[in-house]
Amino acid sequence: MKTLTGLLFIAMCTTAIADQSLPRTISVTGNGSATSPPDMATINTGVVTQGKNAADAMKANNEIMAKLMAALKAQKIPAKDIQTSDFSVSPQYSRDDRGRTQQEIVGYRVSNQVRVVIRNLPELGTVLDTLVSTGSNRVSGISFGITDSDGILNEARNNAIANARSKAKLYAQALGIKVGKVVSVSESSVIAPRPQFFARAAMADSAVPIASGEQELTATIDVVFAIAD
């Protein structure tokens, strides 16, 4: 009986010591976001041509691409903002009455695509109109961005920290404790989602109406607060 009592006493002392060594903290995740109108855009455009042979298709493509490059230069877009993104030459095969591909080559298809960065955003609609009128028959997408996003991102981080502190205070109040100093902070993720489009941002002066919307940057931060004595 004495041995059992002694073991129970040792176990209770060990538990008390372990409880004292456990950190008294509150761990929360803060989320924050900040938005800003974009000041730049990236478009993917180019020319697709077909011919009875590869040489003819290539010649036709080169002629139109030369006009397209000249048009971009006339729009004062620097060479560093124009980059070839895809170039291909592929045979075109005949098809039977059921639409099934046959082995006979009936022509060739040449595709030359370029990625263009537009830093003077109000001119985006005009540039698109110029490209199409020059001969571009492939515009595969437009994406918007912010040249210097550090300030917007820092605003999102500040909002995430404020959100984390608000959560910690809420939990502490519910538990009847007080929030102490910050023990640790770590950034989980930073995300710039797709731009939000809405009519208010439409560029009425552009040849092609474009809605640039706003860019939203989000930050997620993990914060550990000490529990005040």
PEJO-V997106 format. One record per pair of residues at least 4 apart in sequence whose C-alpha atoms are under 8 Angstrom apart, sorted by the first residue. I is the first residue (numbers start at 1). J is the second residue. D is the distance in whole Angstrom. If there is no record, write none. Layout:
{{I | J | D} {I | J | D}}
This chain:
{{1 | 5 | 6} {2 | 6 | 6} {3 | 7 | 6} {4 | 8 | 6} {5 | 9 | 6} {6 | 10 | 6} {7 | 11 | 6} {8 | 12 | 6} {9 | 13 | 6} {10 | 14 | 6} {11 | 15 | 6} {12 | 16 | 6} {13 | 17 | 6} {14 | 18 | 6} {15 | 19 | 6} {16 | 20 | 6} {17 | 21 | 6} {18 | 22 | 6} {23 | 226 | 8} {24 | 226 | 6} {24 | 227 | 5} {25 | 224 | 6} {25 | 225 | 5} {25 | 226 | 4} {25 | 227 | 5} {26 | 168 | 7} {26 | 179 | 8} {26 | 224 | 6} {26 | 225 | 5} {26 | 226 | 6} {26 | 227 | 7} {27 | 168 | 8} {27 | 222 | 7} {27 | 223 | 6} {27 | 224 | 4} {27 | 225 | 6} {28 | 164 | 6} {28 | 167 | 7} {28 | 168 | 6} {28 | 222 | 6} {28 | 223 | 6} {28 | 224 | 6} {29 | 164 | 6} {29 | 220 | 7} {29 | 221 | 6} {29 | 222 | 4} {29 | 223 | 6} {30 | 160 | 5} {30 | 161 | 6} {30 | 162 | 7} {30 | 163 | 5} {30 | 164 | 4} {30 | 165 | 8} {30 | 167 | 8} {30 | 220 | 6} {30 | 221 | 5} {30 | 222 | 6} {30 | 223 | 7} {31 | 159 | 7} {31 | 160 | 4} {31 | 161 | 8} {31 | 163 | 6} {31 | 164 | 7} {31 | 218 | 7} {31 | 219 | 6} {31 | 220 | 5} {31 | 221 | 7} {32 | 156 | 5} {32 | 157 | 6} {32 | 158 | 7} {32 | 159 | 5} {32 | 160 | 4} {32 | 161 | 8} {32 | 163 | 7} {32 | 218 | 6} {32 | 219 | 5} {32 | 220 | 7} {33 | 153 | 8} {33 | 155 | 7} {33 | 156 | 4} {33 | 157 | 7} {33 | 159 | 7} {33 | 160 | 7} {33 | 216 | 7} {33 | 217 | 6} {33 | 218 | 4} {33 | 219 | 6} {34 | 152 | 6} {34 | 153 | 7} {34 | 155 | 6} {34 | 156 | 5} {34 | 216 | 6} {34 | 217 | 6} {34 | 218 | 7} {35 | 152 | 7} {35 | 214 | 6} {35 | 215 | 5} {35 | 216 | 4} {35 | 217 | 6} {36 | 152 | 7} {36 | 214 | 5} {36 | 215 | 5} {36 | 216 | 7} {37 | 146 | 8} {37 | 212 | 7} {37 | 213 | 6} {37 | 214 | 4} {37 | 215 | 6} {38 | 144 | 6} {38 | 145 | 5} {38 | 146 | 5} {38 | 147 | 8} {38 | 212 | 7} {38 | 213 | 8} {38 | 214 | 6} {38 | 215 | 6} {39 | 119 | 7} {39 | 120 | 7} {39 | 121 | 6} {39 | 144 | 8} {39 | 145 | 6} {39 | 146 | 5} {39 | 147 | 7} {40 | 117 | 7} {40 | 118 | 6} {40 | 119 | 5} {40 | 120 | 7} {40 | 121 | 5} {40 | 144 | 6} {40 | 145 | 5} {40 | 146 | 6} {40 | 147 | 7} {41 | 117 | 6} {41 | 118 | 5} {41 | 119 | 7} {41 | 121 | 7} {41 | 124 | 8} {41 | 142 | 7} {41 | 143 | 6} {41 | 144 | 4} {41 | 145 | 6} {42 | 115 | 7} {42 | 116 | 6} {42 | 117 | 4} {42 | 118 | 6} {42 | 142 | 6} {42 | 143 | 5} {42 | 144 | 6} {42 | 145 | 8} {43 | 115 | 6} {43 | 116 | 5} {43 | 117 | 7} {43 | 118 | 8} {43 | 139 | 7} {43 | 140 | 8} {43 | 141 | 6} {43 | 142 | 5} {43 | 143 | 7} {44 | 113 | 7} {44 | 114 | 6} {44 | 115 | 5} {44 | 116 | 6} {44 | 139 | 6} {44 | 140 | 5} {44 | 141 | 6} {44 | 142 | 7} {45 | 113 | 6} {45 | 114 | 6} {45 | 115 | 7} {45 | 116 | 8} {45 | 136 | 7} {45 | 137 | 8} {45 | 138 | 5} {45 | 139 | 4} {45 | 140 | 6} {45 | 141 | 8} {46 | 65 | 7} {46 | 111 | 7} {46 | 112 | 6} {46 | 113 | 4} {46 | 114 | 6} {46 | 136 | 5} {46 | 137 | 7} {46 | 138 | 5} {46 | 139 | 7} {47 | 61 | 6} {47 | 64 | 7} {47 | 65 | 7} {47 | 111 | 6} {47 | 112 | 6} {47 | 113 | 6} {47 | 135 | 7} {47 | 136 | 5} {47 | 137 | 5} {47 | 138 | 6} {48 | 61 | 7} {48 | 109 | 7} {48 | 110 | 6} {48 | 111 | 4} {48 | 112 | 7} {48 | 136 | 8} {48 | 137 | 7} {48 | 138 | 7} {49 | 57 | 6} {49 | 58 | 8} {49 | 60 | 7} {49 | 61 | 6} {49 | 109 | 6} {49 | 110 | 5} {49 | 111 | 7} {50 | 56 | 8} {50 | 57 | 5} {50 | 107 | 7} {50 | 108 | 6} {50 | 109 | 4} {50 | 110 | 6} {51 | 55 | 8} {51 | 56 | 5} {51 | 57 | 4} {51 | 107 | 6} {51 | 108 | 5} {51 | 109 | 7} {52 | 56 | 7} {52 | 57 | 7} {52 | 106 | 7} {52 | 107 | 4} {52 | 108 | 6} {53 | 57 | 6} {53 | 107 | 5} {53 | 108 | 6} {54 | 58 | 6} {54 | 89 | 7} {54 | 91 | 8} {54 | 107 | 7} {54 | 108 | 5} {54 | 109 | 7} {54 | 110 | 8} {55 | 59 | 6} {56 | 60 | 6} {57 | 61 | 6} {57 | 108 | 6} {57 | 109 | 6} {57 | 110 | 6} {58 | 62 | 6} {58 | 110 | 6} {59 | 63 | 6} {60 | 64 | 7} {61 | 65 | 6} {61 | 110 | 7} {61 | 111 | 8} {61 | 112 | 8} {62 | 66 | 6} {63 | 67 | 7} {64 | 68 | 6} {64 | 134 | 7} {64 | 135 | 6} {64 | 136 | 8} {65 | 69 | 6} {65 | 112 | 8} {65 | 136 | 8} {66 | 70 | 6} {67 | 71 | 6} {67 | 134 | 7} {67 | 135 | 8} {68 | 72 | 6} {68 | 131 | 6} {68 | 134 | 6} {68 | 135 | 7} {68 | 136 | 7} {69 | 73 | 6} {70 | 74 | 6} {71 | 75 | 6} {71 | 130 | 7} {71 | 131 | 7} {71 | 134 | 7} {72 | 76 | 7} {72 | 77 | 6} {72 | 127 | 8} {72 | 131 | 8} {73 | 77 | 5} {73 | 78 | 7} {73 | 79 | 8} {75 | 127 | 7} {77 | 81 | 7} {77 | 82 | 8} {77 | 118 | 7} {78 | 82 | 7} {79 | 83 | 8} {81 | 115 | 8} {81 | 116 | 6} {81 | 117 | 5} {81 | 118 | 8} {82 | 114 | 7} {82 | 115 | 6} {82 | 116 | 5} {82 | 117 | 7} {83 | 114 | 5} {83 | 115 | 5} {83 | 116 | 7} {84 | 112 | 8} {84 | 113 | 6} {84 | 114 | 4} {84 | 115 | 6} {85 | 113 | 6} {85 | 114 | 5} {85 | 115 | 6} {86 | 111 | 7} {86 | 112 | 6} {86 | 113 | 5} {86 | 114 | 7} {87 | 110 | 8} {87 | 111 | 6} {87 | 112 | 5} {87 | 113 | 6} {88 | 109 | 8} {88 | 110 | 6} {88 | 111 | 5} {88 | 112 | 7} {89 | 108 | 7} {89 | 109 | 6} {89 | 110 | 5} {89 | 111 | 7} {90 | 108 | 6} {90 | 109 | 5} {90 | 110 | 7} {91 | 105 | 6} {91 | 106 | 8} {91 | 107 | 6} {91 | 108 | 4} {91 | 109 | 6} {92 | 105 | 6} {92 | 106 | 6} {92 | 107 | 5} {92 | 108 | 5} {92 | 109 | 7} {93 | 101 | 6} {93 | 102 | 6} {93 | 103 | 6} {93 | 104 | 6} {93 | 105 | 4} {93 | 106 | 6} {93 | 107 | 7} {94 | 101 | 6} {94 | 102 | 5} {94 | 103 | 7} {94 | 104 | 6} {94 | 105 | 6} {94 | 106 | 6} {95 | 99 | 5} {95 | 100 | 5} {95 | 101 | 5} {95 | 102 | 5} {96 | 100 | 5} {96 | 101 | 7} {96 | 102 | 7} {113 | 138 | 8} {118 | 123 | 8} {118 | 124 | 7} {120 | 124 | 7} {122 | 203 | 7} {122 | 205 | 8} {122 | 206 | 7} {123 | 127 | 6} {123 | 206 | 7} {124 | 128 | 6} {124 | 206 | 7} {124 | 210 | 8} {125 | 129 | 6} {125 | 203 | 8} {125 | 206 | 5} {125 | 207 | 5} {125 | 208 | 4} {125 | 209 | 6} {125 | 210 | 6} {126 | 130 | 6} {126 | 206 | 6} {126 | 207 | 5} {126 | 208 | 6} {127 | 131 | 6} {128 | 132 | 6} {128 | 208 | 7} {129 | 133 | 6} {129 | 207 | 6} {129 | 208 | 6} {130 | 134 | 6} {131 | 135 | 6} {131 | 136 | 5} {132 | 136 | 5} {132 | 137 | 7} {143 | 195 | 8} {144 | 195 | 7} {144 | 212 | 7} {144 | 215 | 8} {145 | 215 | 7} {146 | 215 | 8} {149 | 153 | 6} {150 | 154 | 6} {151 | 155 | 6} {152 | 156 | 6} {152 | 217 | 7} {153 | 157 | 6} {153 | 217 | 6} {153 | 218 | 7} {153 | 219 | 7} {154 | 158 | 6} {155 | 159 | 6} {156 | 160 | 6} {156 | 217 | 7} {156 | 218 | 6} {156 | 219 | 6} {157 | 161 | 6} {157 | 218 | 8} {157 | 219 | 5} {157 | 220 | 8} {157 | 221 | 8} {158 | 162 | 6} {159 | 163 | 6} {160 | 164 | 6} {160 | 219 | 6} {160 | 220 | 6} {160 | 221 | 6} {161 | 165 | 6} {161 | 221 | 7} {161 | 223 | 8} {162 | 166 | 6} {163 | 167 | 6} {164 | 168 | 6} {164 | 221 | 8} {164 | 222 | 8} {164 | 223 | 7} {165 | 169 | 6} {166 | 170 | 6} {167 | 171 | 6} {168 | 172 | 6} {168 | 179 | 7} {168 | 225 | 8} {169 | 173 | 6} {169 | 178 | 7} {169 | 179 | 6} {170 | 174 | 6} {171 | 175 | 6} {172 | 176 | 6} {172 | 177 | 5} {172 | 178 | 6} {172 | 179 | 6} {173 | 177 | 6} {173 | 178 | 7} {177 | 227 | 7} {177 | 228 | 7} {178 | 227 | 6} {178 | 228 | 5} {178 | 229 | 8} {179 | 225 | 7} {179 | 226 | 6} {179 | 227 | 5} {179 | 228 | 6} {180 | 225 | 6} {180 | 226 | 5} {180 | 227 | 5} {180 | 228 | 4} {181 | 225 | 6} {181 | 226 | 5} {181 | 227 | 8} {181 | 228 | 8} {182 | 223 | 7} {182 | 224 | 6} {182 | 225 | 4} {182 | 226 | 6} {183 | 223 | 8} {183 | 224 | 5} {183 | 225 | 5} {183 | 226 | 6} {184 | 223 | 6} {184 | 224 | 5} {184 | 225 | 7} {185 | 221 | 7} {185 | 222 | 6} {185 | 223 | 5} {185 | 224 | 7} {186 | 221 | 6} {186 | 222 | 5} {186 | 223 | 7} {187 | 219 | 8} {187 | 220 | 6} {187 | 221 | 4} {187 | 222 | 6} {188 | 219 | 8} {188 | 220 | 5} {188 | 221 | 5} {188 | 222 | 7} {189 | 219 | 6} {189 | 220 | 5} {189 | 221 | 7} {190 | 217 | 7} {190 | 218 | 6} {190 | 219 | 5} {190 | 220 | 7} {191 | 217 | 6} {191 | 218 | 5} {191 | 219 | 7} {192 | 215 | 7} {192 | 216 | 6} {192 | 217 | 4} {192 | 218 | 6} {193 | 215 | 7} {193 | 216 | 6} {193 | 217 | 7} {194 | 215 | 7} {194 | 216 | 8} {195 | 212 | 8} {195 | 213 | 6} {195 | 214 | 6} {195 | 215 | 5} {195 | 216 | 7} {196 | 212 | 8} {196 | 213 | 5} {196 | 214 | 5} {196 | 215 | 7} {197 | 201 | 8} {197 | 211 | 6} {197 | 212 | 6} {197 | 213 | 4} {197 | 214 | 7} {198 | 202 | 7} {198 | 211 | 6} {198 | 212 | 8} {198 | 213 | 6} {199 | 211 | 6} {199 | 213 | 8} {200 | 211 | 8} {200 | 213 | 8} {201 | 211 | 5} {201 | 212 | 6} {201 | 213 | 6} {202 | 209 | 6} {202 | 210 | 5} {202 | 211 | 4} {202 | 212 | 7} {202 | 213 | 8} {203 | 209 | 6} {203 | 210 | 6} {203 | 211 | 7} {204 | 209 | 6} {205 | 209 | 8} {206 | 210 | 7}}
